[in-house]
Amino acid sequence: MSVMHAFDTLAFAKKLKNAGYTEAQAEALAEAQGEVFREMLESTLATKDDVRDMATKTDIEDLKAATKADIARLEAATKADIAALDHKIDLVANRLTIRLGGMLVVAVGALAAMRFFG
């Protein structure tokens, strides 16, 4: 059930007439003022639906906890990905070391053979 605050345009118009306004002026001002009040009430007062749909402190705390959990999960996943990349980099470094060592042995062997036979 909606509570409607009424603006008494008739009483307002009578006060304006008593203050020296013409009847037409008083009625026009009273009607305009009534419209302004109605628009203000409609645009600024919260309805029961508005209040029900508002986020509560509990909702915000729940969202905060869920966000922290998501961040922790993403952080753990990122650390695992970095560890896997570090492992792959170590494997590549080992392979390169073995290849370079093999090439060095071949080069030294070739130089020794050229010196021995040449």
C-alpha positions in Angstrom: 0.0 0.0 0.0 1.5 3.3 -1.1 1.4 6.3 1.2 0.6 9.4 -0.8 1.5 12.8 0.7 -1.1 15.3 -0.4 -0.6 18.9 -1.2 -3.7 20.9 -0.4 -3.9 23.1 -3.5 -7.2 24.7 -2.4 -5.8 25.9 0.9 -2.7 27.1 -0.9 -4.8 29.0 -3.5 -6.9 30.6 -0.7 -3.7 31.8 1.0 -2.5 33.3 -2.2 -5.8 35.0 -2.8 -5.7 36.4 0.7 -2.2 37.7 0.0 -3.4 39.7 -3.0 -3.2 37.3 -6.0 -6.1 37.0 -8.4 -8.1 33.9 -8.3 -6.7 32.7 -11.7 -3.1 33.4 -10.5 -3.7 31.7 -7.2 -5.2 28.6 -8.8 -2.5 28.4 -11.5 0.3 28.7 -8.9 -1.3 26.2 -6.6 -1.7 23.7 -9.5 1.9 24.2 -10.6 3.2 23.8 -7.1 1.2 20.6 -6.6 2.7 19.2 -9.8 6.2 20.0 -8.6 5.6 18.3 -5.3 4.1 15.2 -7.0 7.1 15.0 -9.3 9.5 15.4 -6.4 7.8 12.7 -4.4 7.7 10.3 -7.4 11.4 10.8 -8.3 12.9 10.9 -4.8 11.0 8.5 -2.6 12.0 4.9 -2.6 9.3 2.3 -3.1 9.2 -1.1 -1.4 10.6 -2.6 -4.5 13.5 -0.1 -4.5 14.3 -1.0 -0.9 14.0 -4.7 -1.5 16.3 -4.5 -4.5 19.0 -2.5 -2.7 22.2 -4.3 -1.8 22.5 -4.9 1.9 25.7 -5.0 4.0 25.4 -8.8 3.9 25.2 -8.8 0.1 28.2 -6.6 -0.1 30.2 -8.8 2.4 29.2 -11.9 0.4 30.4 -10.3 -2.8 33.6 -9.2 -1.1 34.3 -12.8 0.1 33.5 -14.3 -3.3 35.8 -11.8 -5.0 38.6 -12.5 -2.5 38.2 -16.3 -3.2 38.3 -15.7 -7.0 41.4 -13.6 -6.6 43.1 -16.3 -4.5 42.1 -19.0 -7.0 43.5 -16.9 -9.9 46.7 -16.2 -8.0 47.2 -19.9 -7.3 46.6 -20.7 -11.0 49.0 -18.0 -12.1 51.7 -19.3 -9.8 51.2 -22.8 -11.1 51.4 -21.5 -14.7 54.6 -19.6 -13.9 56.2 -22.7 -12.2 55.3 -24.8 -15.3 56.9 -22.2 -17.6 60.0 -22.1 -15.4 60.3 -25.9 -15.7 60.0 -25.7 -19.5 62.6 -23.0 -19.6 65.0 -25.2 -17.5 64.4 -28.1 -19.9 65.2 -25.9 -23.0 68.3 -24.5 -21.2 69.5 -28.1 -20.5 68.9 -29.1 -24.1 70.8 -26.1 -25.4 73.7 -26.8 -23.0 73.9 -30.4 -24.3 73.7 -29.3 -27.9 76.4 -26.6 -27.4 78.6 -29.1 -25.6 78.2 -31.6 -28.5 79.0 -28.9 -31.0 82.1 -27.9 -29.0 83.3 -31.6 -28.9 82.8 -31.8 -32.7 84.6 -28.5 -33.3 87.6 -29.5 -31.0 87.7 -32.9 -32.7 87.7 -31.3 -36.1 90.5 -28.9 -35.1 92.5 -31.8 -33.6 92.0 -33.9 -36.8 93.1 -31.0 -39.0 96.2 -30.4 -36.9 97.0 -34.1 -36.7 96.4 -34.8 -40.4 97.1 -31.5 -41.8 
